[in-house]
Amino acid sequence: MKKIFKSPQTATILTLAMPIFVELFLGSLFGMVDMIMLGRYGSHSLSTSAIAVVGFTNQIMFIGLSLVTSLCTGATAIIARYLGMRREKQVSSVLSHIIILNLALVAIPFVVISIVFAEKILTALGAEANTISLGIIYYYVILIGFVFQAFNFSVFSAMRGSSDTKTPMKINLIVNIANVLGNAALIYGLGPFPELGVLGAGISTALSHVVATAISLLIILNPKYIIHLNLKKKFVFNKSIIQNLVKIGGPAALEQMAFRVGILRFVHIVASLGTTVYATHQICLNIIGLSFSTGQAFSTATSTLVGRSLGEQKPDLAANYMKRTRNIGMIAGLILGVIMFTFGGNIVGLYNKNPDVIASGATIMMIVAVIQPIQNAQFIIAGGLRGAGDTVWTLISTFISVFIIRIAMAKLFIDTFHLGLVGAWFAMLIDQFARFVFVNARYYSGKWKYISLK
């Protein structure tokens, strides 16, 4: 234990990871508060439907975000590698490319398609008629805010690639606090604000993304900042940058699509169990989203450190960062797992007053507790592989584990063994373990050390 935490590498890891963790943890915490507000709005049936509305909308948004994140993965890896190679002049060009490509190729087309086919998409996911009626306007508002969210993701990924994890943390902290206050005002109609319920939550969330965009622009338009936009200079597409983005972001996009299509199929299976069961599932997902903060923070830090180390021609240092970060993540996962196992029922009770939801959720939280260390470890190693540009292997592991194993196990446990929601979460546990095995096998092969960029 002492060897893990007492070393210069660990200090570097924690310096990068902790701001990301704070940012993600607080973002997830505020997301929990949002859902708790909706879960306590109105009657049991209304609050349950409200949670379901958010859940179905989030599943659609996750598809768009996964595509945006794919290109952002490429930007983080490329910028880290360029800085390791002392090619600082190309960093601003990478930022310009990632913003334009994400907005033009992903965000705007995604929003248009999702709005045009809104009711068909929600119905296909398994949303009931009353849920769609309650949440369709919320869905539209969240989609509009997604354009600004895509811009923010692009900027933050570039910042993290340059080892600046504090600026995104500060921006998100400000915005999330404003979002929670806005939600409280617009959901319940506090002070001079109207009581808008679910729609109020959507408006507040969308506006928070607009505010984050405004703050981000003030920073990146400053030429003194290493990640900056020069609007006076004519933008020209750079063949090498695009090739690198495609090389890393292409497989990452396919990975995320395989993941999201698998998740949508999984959601449809769970939704078939009824609105109350799906609301319970969504609450547990929201809670486990809080636990994602640890794995994702260390994963992002590992991506940056691996990319920079490989750019400096230090593959052994990159391997050391991956292994050391994985071990720290597993320890954190064990601690978090104990907390969730012990207090899971109490946490679920914060979201909803329905005793059936609380009882079912408490059981699910025991499974969530077991998932924690495995989840963190696979997140971190996969992040290191992406930082090395080895996104083909993460694509393969995700496709097999999520698209095939999770769906097959969910069908088996729910349809054959009739385990209900517990069966669905057992399937998630098996999926996480499969991904853990796949990415660790790739790490120990060492082949990721020899992937080159232009």
N, C-alpha and C positions, 0 to 999 in steps of 0.2 A: 504493500500500500504506500509506504513512504517513498519507494523508488518511483512510483507513478507520479506523485504530486511534487516531488522535489527534483526539478530539472529545468534547464532553460527552455526546453521544448514545451514543457507543460505550461510555463509562464506565458509563452507566446500563444499557445492554444487558448488559454483562459482569457488573455487580453483581447483576442479576436472574438471568441465565442460568447463571452458574458454580455456584451451589449446586444448581440443578436438574441440571446436568450431572454434578456429583459424585454426587448422589443416584442418578441413572439409571445412570451408569457403574458405580458400585459395586454397584448392584442387579443389573445385567447381568453384571458380573464374578463376583459371588457365584453367579448362576444358572449361569454357565459352570463354576464350581467344583463345583456340585451335579451337573451333567451329567457332568463329568469323573469324579467319584466313582462315579456309576452306570456310566459307560462302562468303568471298571476293576474293576467288581464281578463276580466269577465268570468263567465261560468266555466266549469270543467270542460264542457264540450267546445266552447269558443276558444279557450286557451290551448286545448289539445290540437284543434284545427290550425291555430296560429303557429304553433311550433311545427306542425307538418308543412305549412306553407313555406316557412323559412327553410326547412329541410329539403323540400323539392327544389326550391329556387337555388339553394346552395349547390345541389348536385349539377345543375345546369352551369352555374358559374364556375364550378371546379373544372369543367371541360375547357372553358375559355382560359382560365388561369393556368391550366396545365400546358396549354399551347404557348402562352406568353412566357411561362417559366422555362419552357424548353429553350427558347432563344436566349433567355436571360442566363441559363446555365452556360451556354456558349460564351456569352459576354463575360461572365465572371472568370471562366477558365482562361479565355484569350487575354483579358487584361492582366490577370495575375501572371501568365506566362510572358507576356510582352514586358512587364515591369521587371521580371526576373532576368530577362534578356537585355535590359537597358534600352528598350524601344519605346520610351515615354511619349514620343511625338505621335504615335499611332493610337494612343488611348482615346483621345477625344473623337477620333474618327470612328472608333468602335462604338462609342456612345451614340453618335449620330445615326449610325447604321441600325443599332438595336432599337432605337426609338421609332425610326421611320418604318422599319420592317414590322415591328410589333403592332403599330397602329394601322398601317395600310394592309397588311396581309392577314392579321389575326383579329384585332379588337373590333374594328369597324364592320368587316364582313360578318363576324360572329354575332354582333349585336343586331344587325339587320335580319339575319336568318332566324335568330332566336325570337325576335318580336313578331315576324311574319307568321311563324309556325308555333306561336306560344301555346295555344290550347292543345294542339295535337301533341306537342312535346310533353306537356304536363300529364296529359291523359296516358300517353305511352309509358310514363314512369310509374303509373298506378295511382295518381292523385284522383280522389273522388270529386264529384261535381261540386259539392259545397266547399271543398278546399280550394278548388280552382276559382270559384266565384268570390271567395274571400280574399284570395291572394294575387289575382292576375295583375292588378295595378301596382302592387308591391313589386312584383316580378319585372314589370316594365321599368320602374324607377331604378331598381338595382342594376338593370342592364345598361341604362344610360350612364350610370356612375362607373360602369366597368371600363369605359374608354379612358377615363382619367386614372383608374386603378392600373391599367396596362402601362400607361406612361410612367407612373410611380414605380412599378416593378422594374421597368427598364433602367431607370436612373439608379435605384437602390442596388441592383445587381452589379452595375458598373462601379459604384462606390465600394461595395464589398470586395470586388476583384482587386481594388487598389488598397485593400486592407483597412479601409475606413468603414468600420461597423458602427461607430458612434453616431454619425450624422443620421442614418436611417432610423436608428433607435430614437433619437430626439424628436424627429419629425413625427414618427408614429405615436410616440407618447403624447405629444400635444394633440394630435388628431383624434386619437382614441378617447382621450378624456372629453374632448368636445363632442364626440359621437355619443358617448354614454349620456352626457347632459342633454344633448339634443333628443335622444331617444326618450328619456324620461319626460321631457317637456311635450313632445309630440305624440307619444303613445297615450299618456294619461291626461294631456291638456292642462299642464301646469301653468299658472300665471296667465299671461295674455295669449298663450298658444292654444290652438284648437285640439280637441281630443280626436286623434286620427287612427289609433290602434296600430295594426300591422303596417298600414301605409306610412304612418309617422316614423316607424323604425326604418323603412326603406328610404324616405326622404333624408333623414339624418345621416344614414350610412353613405348615400350618394354624395351629399354635400361634404362629408368628411374627406372623400377622395379628391374633390375639387380643391379643398383647402390644402391638402398634401401636395397637389400639383403646383399650386401657387408658391408654396414654400420651397419646393424642389427647384423651380425655375429661378428663384432669387439666388440660389446657391450655385447652380451649374452655369449661370450666365456671368458669373464672376471669373475672369480669366486667371486669377491667382490660384484658383482651385484646380487640382490636377485633373479632376473629372469635370470638364466644362464644354459648353457649346459656344462656337464662334459663329454667330449669325451673319457676320459681315463676309465670311468666307463662303464661297459657292460650294455647295455639297456635291461631291462626285463619288459614285459608287466605286469601292475598292475591291478588285477581284480577289485578292488574297484574304481580306477580311470576310467577304461573303463565303468563300470556300471553307474557311475555318468555322464560320457559324453553321454552315450546312453540315460539315463533317461532325461537329459536336452536337449542334442543335437538331439536326435531322433525326438521328436515332433517338435523341431525347424526346422529340415530339412524338415519334411513333410509340415510344415507351409510355408516355403520358396518355396517348390515345388508347393504347391497349389497357392501361390501368383504368381510365375513366369509363371505357365501354364495359369493362368487367365490373366496375363499381355500379354502373347504371343497371346492369343485369342483376347484380346482387341486390340493389335497392328495390327493383321490381319484385324480386322474390320475397323480400322482407315486407314490402307494402301490401302484398297479397294476404298478409296475416291480419290486416285491419289498421285503421287510423290510430287507435290507442297504442297498439304494439309498435307501429312505425314511429309514433311520437316518443315512446320509450327509447327506441333505437337511436333516434336523433339526439336525444338528451345525452345518451352514453357516448355518441360520437363527439358531441360538443365537449364533454368532459375529457375524453381521450385526446381531443385536439389540444387541450391544455398540456397534456403530457408530451405531445409532439414537439413542444417548444424546446425541450432538452435535446432530443435527437437531431432536430432540424438546425438548431444553433451550432452544435458541434459538427454537423454535416457540412454546413456552409463554410465554417472556419476551416475544415479539412480541405474542402475544394480549393480555397484560396491558397492555403499553405502548400498543398501538393502541386498546384499549378506553378506557384512561384519557385518552389524547390526544383522542379523539373526544368524550368526556364534557366535556373542557375547551374544546371547540369549536376544536380545532387539527388539522384534517385534513391539512394539509401536514406537520406534525410526525409524524403517524401514518404517512404515506407514506414519510417519511425513515427512520423506524425500520424499516419493512419492507425497504426497499432496502438499507440499511446492514447489517442483520442477515443478509439473504440473502447478501451478498458475503462477510461473515465466515464464514458457514456453508460456502460453497463452497470457501474457502481451507482450512478445517479438513478438509473432505471430500477434497480433493486430497492433503493430508498423510497422512490415514488410508488412502487408497487405495494410496499408494506402499508403506506398511507392509504392507498385506494382500497386495499383489501380490508383494512380496519374501519375506515370511515365512508366507504362507498355508498351505503344506504343513506347516510346523512347528507352527502353531497347531492344525490339524486333528488332528495326531498326539498332542496332549495329551489328546484326548477318547477315542480308541479305538486299540487295538493292531492292528486288522484292516488288513492292507496294502491291500486293495481299497478300503476306506473312505478311507484316507489318500490314495491315488493319485487317486481320483475327487474327493475334497474339495479337493485342491490345485488342480485345474483350475477348480472352481467358484469358488474364492477369487479367481482372476484376473478373473472376471466381476464378482464382488462389488466388487473394487477400482474398476472402471470406474463402477459404480453410485453410489459414494459422493458425489461433488459434486452430481450431479443430484438424488439422494435428499434431501440436506440442503436444497438450494434449494427444492424443491417442498414439503417439510415446513414450512419457515419461512414462505413466502408463504401457504400454506394456513392456518397458524396465525394469521397476521395477518388474513386474511379472516374467520376464525371469531371473532377478537377484535372485529371490526367488526360481528359478527352476520350476516355474509354466508355462511351455511351452505348455502344453496340451490346456489350455484355449486360449492362443494366436493363436494356430493352429485352433481351432474351429472358433474363431472370424474372422480370415483371410480367412478361407475357405468359410464361409457364405458371407462375405462382398465383397471379391474380385472375388472369383471363381463363385459366383452365382449372387449377387446383381449388381456388376459393369457390368458384361457381359450382364445381362438381361436388365438393364437400357440403356446401350449403343445401343443394338439392337433396343429397343423401340424408343429411341430418334432419331436414325439415319435412321432406316428402315421404321418406322411407321410415325413419326412426321417430318422426313426429315430435321433435324436440323444440319446435317453435323458435323463438328469438334466441334462446340459449344455443341451439344448433347453429344458427347463423354466426354467432360469435366464436363458437368452436372452429368454424370454417376459417374465420379471420386469424385465429391463433395458428392454425396449420399453415396458412398462407405466409404469415410473418416468419415462421420457422424455416419454410422452404426458401424464402428470399435470403435469410441469414446464411443458409448453407451455400447458396449459389454465389453470393458476392464474396464470401470469405474464401471460397475455392479460387475465385479469380484473383483475389488479393495475394494469396500464397503462390500463385503461378508466376507472379512477377512480370507478366507480359505487358501490363499496363504502363510499365516504365518506359517503353520504347515507342510510344505513339508521338509522332512529330506534328508540328503545326508550321504553317507558312508565314 
